[in-house]
Amino acid sequence: MARTQKPLYVPVKAKTLALNRRARRDYDIIETLEVGIVLYGSEIKSLRENQVQIDKAWAHVRDNELWLHNLHISPYSHSVAYAPESDRVRKLLAHRREISNLQNSINQKRLTLIPLALYLRNRRAKLTLALAKGRKQTDKRQQLAQREAERTIAEIQRHQH
C-alpha cells in the first residue's frame, strides 16, 4: 500500500488536524499564508481530539482584521465549565502588512480566502489560508482530463523502461 504524503501546505513536523480536500478541486490556489487562530476555553483540547470540520469554512478581511467563518469545533467531551459556541466566528492572527496585501488582492482581482489545513505546530494551532480564484464546472472537467492524460503517459513510460 502506498504511503500517504503530507500536503505541501502543512509543515513537516506539524500534526495535521483537518484538511480541506475540496479546495484544490474547486479553486485555483494563487498564494498561501500561515496564520494563527484565536481559541477560547477548551477548544484546543477539542482540536487535539480531532473534533473539527474545516470543509465549509471561509475567511474575510473586516476592519483590517482576518475573520474565519464556519469552522466547526465540537465541544470538548470532558469539559464541565464554559464551552464556546461551536460555529462562532474566530479571529485569525497575521501581520498588518500581510492583511493589507490580502485585502488589496481580494478587492482588485476578485479573489477569495479559503482555509486549506488546520494543524498544530509548536503546540499552537495554525491555519494555512489560501488566496484563491473559484473554478467553473468546465475548468474542473478540463483539469481532470489533463490529470488523467498525464497519468496514462506516466504509466506508458513506466512500462517502456
N, C-alpha and C positions, 0 to 999 in steps of 0.2 A: 504494500500500500504506500502511496506517495505521501511524503511528509509535507504538512501544510506550512506555507511560508507566512511570516508576519507581513502585513501590508507595509508599503513604503512610508506611509504617513504615520506609523506608530514607531517610536524609538525602540532600539534593540533591547534594552534592559527594562522596558516598561511592561507592566501587567495589563493586558487588554481587558477591558470591562464590557465594551459594547462597540460594534461596528455597524455602520450604515452601508449595507451592501448594495442597496438600490441606488445610491448616489452616483456611483461610477456609470451605471446604466442610463440614468435619467438626466445626467448633467455632464457637460464638458468642463472639467476642472481646469481653472486658469492659474490659480495660486492657492497655496495653503499657508496656514498660520496656526501656531500653537498658542493657546490661551488657557488661563486658569479659570476656575469656576468657583463661585461663592456658594458654599453649602452651609446649612444650618442643622444644629442638633445631631441627630443620629443618621443623617443622610449618608455620611461617609461610610458608616458601618453597613448600610444597605447596599452601597456600591461595592464594598468588599465581598458581599454575598451575591454579587451579580444580579441584583434586583433592579435592573434599569433597562429601559427601552429607548432607543435613540432614533428609530427609523422615521418617525413623523416630525422630528424636531427641526426648527429653523431659527435663524438669528437675524437681528436687525440692529441698526445704529439709531439711537434716540438720545438727543441732548449730549452728544459726544461720549456716549457710553454704549457698550455692547450688551444686548439682552438676548437670552435664549428662551424660546417658547417650546412647549410640548415635549420636553424631556421628562419622561415618566420615571420617577424613583419611588419604588414601593416603600411603605413604612417598614422600619426595622422590626424584625419579628420579636425581639426580646425587649423592646422599648416600653417603658411604663410611663414616662413623662411625655412632654410635648413632642408631637410628631408633625412636622411641617406638611403642608398640602403637597400631594404627590405630583401634580401637574403645574406647579406655580412657575411664574416667570423668574428666571435666575440671571443674575448679573455675571458677565464674563470679564475677565481681567486681561487687559492688554495695554501697551504703551499708547500714549496720546497720539503720537505720530502714526503708529500703525492704524489706529482707529480712524484718523482723518484720511489716510490713504484709502482705506476700505470705503469710507463714506464717498470719497470722490469717484472711485471706480463704480460703485453702485449707482450713483446719480448719473454719471456720464455715459457709461456703457450698458446700462440696464441689466446689471448682474444681480445675483442673489447670494446670500450666505447660508451654507448648509454645513452641519457637523458631519465629519467623516468617521471619527473614532473618539471614544472616551477611554482613558487609561489612567493608571496610577504610575507616577514617576517620582521617585524620591519621597514616597508617602504622601504625595499631593495629587489631587485629581486634576487632570489636564484634558483638554479637548482640542482635537485638530479641526479647525474651521476652514472651509474651502470657499473661495470666491469662484462662483460657477455660473455658467450660462445654460439654461434649460434646453433639452433636445426635443425635437418633434418626433413623432412616431416613425416617419420615413428615415430620419437620421439614425434611429435605433436599429432599424432593419438593415441599413447600409453598413453599420458597424458590425452587426452580427455576421453579415455575408463576408465582409472583409476578414474578420477573425477566423471564420470557417475556411476561407481560401488560404490564409496563412498556415492554418493547422494542417491542411492537406498537403501543402508544399513542403512543410517540415517533415511530415510523415513519409513522403516520397523520397526526400533527401536522406532520411534515416535508413530507408531500405536499400538505397543505392550504394551506401558505404559498407 
